[in-house]
Amino acid sequence: MIETLTNFHFIRPAWLLLLPLAVAAWWLWQRSSDPLRGWRAQMDPELLKALTVGRETSQRRSRLLLLITWLLAGFIVAGPTWKLEPNPLADDSVPLIILLKSDLSMDQPDPTPSRMERASLKIADLAEIRKGLKLGLIAYAGSAHLVLPPTKDTSVVAQMAAEISPAIMPSPGDRLDLALKKAGEILNAEGGGGQVLVIADSVQADPATVKDARQAAGGFPVHFLAINNPDSSDMDSLRSAAKSLNAPVQELTADDTDVRAITRASARAPIRNSGEASARWQEAGYWLTPVIALMLAGSFRKTNSSKPVRA
């Protein structure tokens, strides 16, 4: 839901400027087509209301439906969207590179047995679900290191992830920006398609630096898997980094629900040429077309004209 709200925008926002004109046109049309317009200028409003018979209320409802229909039509033409269009020419098995944080904070026993071991278990689940699909692995702390380039032998990725620990990293730290740059180099070598999954308990790197690193590497999609408790104070740093990358954060679950959600989200590569500015967004306004058809039909329902009762 948060990702949807963050990504929501209009492909053709200029069309929204026509909505006030539609309201003005509807108001003028309503005044000019009022069957009681002449009577309203000559009779007390309360008396006219008491003497009026027919379906004036129904007419007002129909006219209001017509206005709402016009506004929804303008909304649709403006092109509401919140997700990138999948690339029909791309291979479904686009590479997914895991960026595994291996700093000392990952040795904390929260959640048990430790964050590092929990991350290894999640990678094993991911390797099983993505069996036969390309999966790569980069370990990072104060520096970033390629463990395995994207391979369809995902079991090897799970085995290598189980061997990684903060103790084998050359220097402590949290250089997610270096890991993103290295992931970009690998994805570009693969042909430019692919996505990245960051498995970490927190992000201490500056969000602006992280954003610049991803953009310089090609603007590939990023996902986060939070290896901590949902109420942990570390979640704030993860969400801040994810916001700068326009990336979703998947909270840790006891089963494989989290990994399956990430697998679905990274199933296909979105269409992009040279970064987010050239991305093609999927139109979503057409979902409202049946609603407009029903409302338009209701607004033209035949009704009897209202008229005052003859004395």
Buried (B, 14 or more C-beta within 10 A) or exposed (E): EEBEEBBEEBBEEEBBEBBEEBEEEBEEEBEEEBEBEEBEEEBEEEEBEEBBEBBBEEBEBBBBBBBBBBBBBBBBBBBBBBBBBBBEEBBEBBBBBBBBBBBBBBBBEEBEEBBBBBBBBBBBBBBEBBEEBBBBBBBBBBBBBBBBBBBEBBEBBBBBBBEBBBEEBEEEBBBBBBBBBBBBEBBBEBEBBBBBBBBBBBBBBBBEBBBBBBBEBBBBBBBBBBBBBEEBEBBEBBBBBBBBBBBBBBBBBEEBEBBBBBBEBBBBBBBBEEBBEEBBBBBBBEEBEEEBEEBBEEBEEEBEEBBBEEE
